[in-house]
Amino acid sequence: MRQQILIFAGIIGFIAGMIFMLQGLGVIRYPPSSFMVDNHVWITRGGILAFLSAILVAGVRLVPATRKKGED
């Protein structure tokens, strides 16, 4: 259960990071009055968020789940 929650959080973080990057690049211009549009600071922040989220998902996938005694 914990692995599924961490993977879900990592995927959401990756998607958010990519959206931040695309807004910073000016590819996504929604909402038009957003302070993030064409602001290059958000390219870096979005990239960092996407990278860390990808590491989270990869780390969760690589570490085996531990089971309590008596569980199948």
PyMOL CGO cylinders between C-alpha atoms (Angstrom):
from pymol import cmd
from pymol.cgo import CYLINDER

trace = [
    CYLINDER, 0.00, 0.00, 0.00, 2.80, 2.41, 0.91, 0.3, 1, 1, 1, 1, 1, 1,
    CYLINDER, 2.80, 2.41, 0.91, 4.57, 1.69, -2.37, 0.3, 1, 1, 1, 1, 1, 1,
    CYLINDER, 4.57, 1.69, -2.37, 1.45, 2.49, -4.36, 0.3, 1, 1, 1, 1, 1, 1,
    CYLINDER, 1.45, 2.49, -4.36, 1.02, 5.82, -2.56, 0.3, 1, 1, 1, 1, 1, 1,
    CYLINDER, 1.02, 5.82, -2.56, 4.66, 6.79, -3.15, 0.3, 1, 1, 1, 1, 1, 1,
    CYLINDER, 4.66, 6.79, -3.15, 4.46, 5.83, -6.83, 0.3, 1, 1, 1, 1, 1, 1,
    CYLINDER, 4.46, 5.83, -6.83, 1.25, 7.84, -7.22, 0.3, 1, 1, 1, 1, 1, 1,
    CYLINDER, 1.25, 7.84, -7.22, 2.87, 10.86, -5.53, 0.3, 1, 1, 1, 1, 1, 1,
    CYLINDER, 2.87, 10.86, -5.53, 5.92, 10.51, -7.77, 0.3, 1, 1, 1, 1, 1, 1,
    CYLINDER, 5.92, 10.51, -7.77, 3.82, 10.41, -10.92, 0.3, 1, 1, 1, 1, 1, 1,
    CYLINDER, 3.82, 10.41, -10.92, 1.80, 13.46, -9.85, 0.3, 1, 1, 1, 1, 1, 1,
    CYLINDER, 1.80, 13.46, -9.85, 5.04, 15.30, -9.01, 0.3, 1, 1, 1, 1, 1, 1,
    CYLINDER, 5.04, 15.30, -9.01, 6.55, 14.40, -12.39, 0.3, 1, 1, 1, 1, 1, 1,
    CYLINDER, 6.55, 14.40, -12.39, 3.48, 15.65, -14.26, 0.3, 1, 1, 1, 1, 1, 1,
    CYLINDER, 3.48, 15.65, -14.26, 3.42, 18.87, -12.23, 0.3, 1, 1, 1, 1, 1, 1,
    CYLINDER, 3.42, 18.87, -12.23, 7.14, 19.41, -12.89, 0.3, 1, 1, 1, 1, 1, 1,
    CYLINDER, 7.14, 19.41, -12.89, 6.65, 18.99, -16.62, 0.3, 1, 1, 1, 1, 1, 1,
    CYLINDER, 6.65, 18.99, -16.62, 3.74, 21.44, -16.59, 0.3, 1, 1, 1, 1, 1, 1,
    CYLINDER, 3.74, 21.44, -16.59, 5.87, 23.97, -14.69, 0.3, 1, 1, 1, 1, 1, 1,
    CYLINDER, 5.87, 23.97, -14.69, 8.65, 23.56, -17.24, 0.3, 1, 1, 1, 1, 1, 1,
    CYLINDER, 8.65, 23.56, -17.24, 6.30, 23.98, -20.20, 0.3, 1, 1, 1, 1, 1, 1,
    CYLINDER, 6.30, 23.98, -20.20, 4.74, 27.08, -18.65, 0.3, 1, 1, 1, 1, 1, 1,
    CYLINDER, 4.74, 27.08, -18.65, 8.18, 28.53, -18.02, 0.3, 1, 1, 1, 1, 1, 1,
    CYLINDER, 8.18, 28.53, -18.02, 9.07, 27.91, -21.66, 0.3, 1, 1, 1, 1, 1, 1,
    CYLINDER, 9.07, 27.91, -21.66, 5.82, 29.54, -22.78, 0.3, 1, 1, 1, 1, 1, 1,
    CYLINDER, 5.82, 29.54, -22.78, 4.49, 26.38, -24.45, 0.3, 1, 1, 1, 1, 1, 1,
    CYLINDER, 4.49, 26.38, -24.45, 1.50, 26.19, -22.11, 0.3, 1, 1, 1, 1, 1, 1,
    CYLINDER, 1.50, 26.19, -22.11, -0.07, 29.62, -21.70, 0.3, 1, 1, 1, 1, 1, 1,
    CYLINDER, -0.07, 29.62, -21.70, -2.89, 28.77, -19.32, 0.3, 1, 1, 1, 1, 1, 1,
    CYLINDER, -2.89, 28.77, -19.32, -4.07, 30.81, -17.55, 0.3, 1, 1, 1, 1, 1, 1,
    CYLINDER, -4.07, 30.81, -17.55, -2.90, 33.68, -19.77, 0.3, 1, 1, 1, 1, 1, 1,
    CYLINDER, -2.90, 33.68, -19.77, -2.26, 35.98, -16.81, 0.3, 1, 1, 1, 1, 1, 1,
    CYLINDER, -2.26, 35.98, -16.81, -0.17, 33.41, -14.90, 0.3, 1, 1, 1, 1, 1, 1,
    CYLINDER, -0.17, 33.41, -14.90, 3.09, 34.64, -13.37, 0.3, 1, 1, 1, 1, 1, 1,
    CYLINDER, 3.09, 34.64, -13.37, 4.72, 31.37, -14.48, 0.3, 1, 1, 1, 1, 1, 1,
    CYLINDER, 4.72, 31.37, -14.48, 4.30, 31.93, -18.24, 0.3, 1, 1, 1, 1, 1, 1,
    CYLINDER, 4.30, 31.93, -18.24, 7.63, 32.82, -19.92, 0.3, 1, 1, 1, 1, 1, 1,
    CYLINDER, 7.63, 32.82, -19.92, 9.39, 32.94, -16.55, 0.3, 1, 1, 1, 1, 1, 1,
    CYLINDER, 9.39, 32.94, -16.55, 12.62, 30.96, -16.84, 0.3, 1, 1, 1, 1, 1, 1,
    CYLINDER, 12.62, 30.96, -16.84, 12.82, 30.34, -13.10, 0.3, 1, 1, 1, 1, 1, 1,
    CYLINDER, 12.82, 30.34, -13.10, 10.01, 27.81, -13.51, 0.3, 1, 1, 1, 1, 1, 1,
    CYLINDER, 10.01, 27.81, -13.51, 11.98, 25.84, -16.09, 0.3, 1, 1, 1, 1, 1, 1,
    CYLINDER, 11.98, 25.84, -16.09, 14.58, 25.07, -13.42, 0.3, 1, 1, 1, 1, 1, 1,
    CYLINDER, 14.58, 25.07, -13.42, 12.08, 24.46, -10.63, 0.3, 1, 1, 1, 1, 1, 1,
    CYLINDER, 12.08, 24.46, -10.63, 9.93, 22.22, -12.81, 0.3, 1, 1, 1, 1, 1, 1,
    CYLINDER, 9.93, 22.22, -12.81, 12.97, 20.26, -13.95, 0.3, 1, 1, 1, 1, 1, 1,
    CYLINDER, 12.97, 20.26, -13.95, 14.11, 19.70, -10.39, 0.3, 1, 1, 1, 1, 1, 1,
    CYLINDER, 14.11, 19.70, -10.39, 10.62, 18.57, -9.33, 0.3, 1, 1, 1, 1, 1, 1,
    CYLINDER, 10.62, 18.57, -9.33, 10.30, 16.20, -12.29, 0.3, 1, 1, 1, 1, 1, 1,
    CYLINDER, 10.30, 16.20, -12.29, 13.79, 14.77, -11.68, 0.3, 1, 1, 1, 1, 1, 1,
    CYLINDER, 13.79, 14.77, -11.68, 13.22, 14.18, -7.96, 0.3, 1, 1, 1, 1, 1, 1,
    CYLINDER, 13.22, 14.18, -7.96, 9.81, 12.64, -8.64, 0.3, 1, 1, 1, 1, 1, 1,
    CYLINDER, 9.81, 12.64, -8.64, 11.34, 10.26, -11.19, 0.3, 1, 1, 1, 1, 1, 1,
    CYLINDER, 11.34, 10.26, -11.19, 13.97, 9.27, -8.61, 0.3, 1, 1, 1, 1, 1, 1,
    CYLINDER, 13.97, 9.27, -8.61, 11.19, 8.63, -6.07, 0.3, 1, 1, 1, 1, 1, 1,
    CYLINDER, 11.19, 8.63, -6.07, 9.31, 6.34, -8.46, 0.3, 1, 1, 1, 1, 1, 1,
    CYLINDER, 9.31, 6.34, -8.46, 12.48, 4.50, -9.49, 0.3, 1, 1, 1, 1, 1, 1,
    CYLINDER, 12.48, 4.50, -9.49, 13.58, 4.10, -5.88, 0.3, 1, 1, 1, 1, 1, 1,
    CYLINDER, 13.58, 4.10, -5.88, 10.25, 2.70, -4.80, 0.3, 1, 1, 1, 1, 1, 1,
    CYLINDER, 10.25, 2.70, -4.80, 10.27, 0.27, -7.72, 0.3, 1, 1, 1, 1, 1, 1,
    CYLINDER, 10.27, 0.27, -7.72, 13.81, -0.94, -6.94, 0.3, 1, 1, 1, 1, 1, 1,
    CYLINDER, 13.81, -0.94, -6.94, 13.37, -1.51, -3.20, 0.3, 1, 1, 1, 1, 1, 1,
    CYLINDER, 13.37, -1.51, -3.20, 11.45, -4.71, -2.50, 0.3, 1, 1, 1, 1, 1, 1,
    CYLINDER, 11.45, -4.71, -2.50, 8.40, -4.50, -0.29, 0.3, 1, 1, 1, 1, 1, 1,
    CYLINDER, 8.40, -4.50, -0.29, 8.81, -6.03, 3.14, 0.3, 1, 1, 1, 1, 1, 1,
    CYLINDER, 8.81, -6.03, 3.14, 6.12, -8.32, 4.44, 0.3, 1, 1, 1, 1, 1, 1,
    CYLINDER, 6.12, -8.32, 4.44, 5.13, -8.94, 8.02, 0.3, 1, 1, 1, 1, 1, 1,
    CYLINDER, 5.13, -8.94, 8.02, 5.26, -12.46, 9.37, 0.3, 1, 1, 1, 1, 1, 1,
    CYLINDER, 5.26, -12.46, 9.37, 2.14, -14.42, 8.57, 0.3, 1, 1, 1, 1, 1, 1,
    CYLINDER, 2.14, -14.42, 8.57, 1.13, -12.36, 5.52, 0.3, 1, 1, 1, 1, 1, 1,
    CYLINDER, 1.13, -12.36, 5.52, 0.84, -13.96, 2.10, 0.3, 1, 1, 1, 1, 1, 1,
]
cmd.load_cgo(trace, "trace")
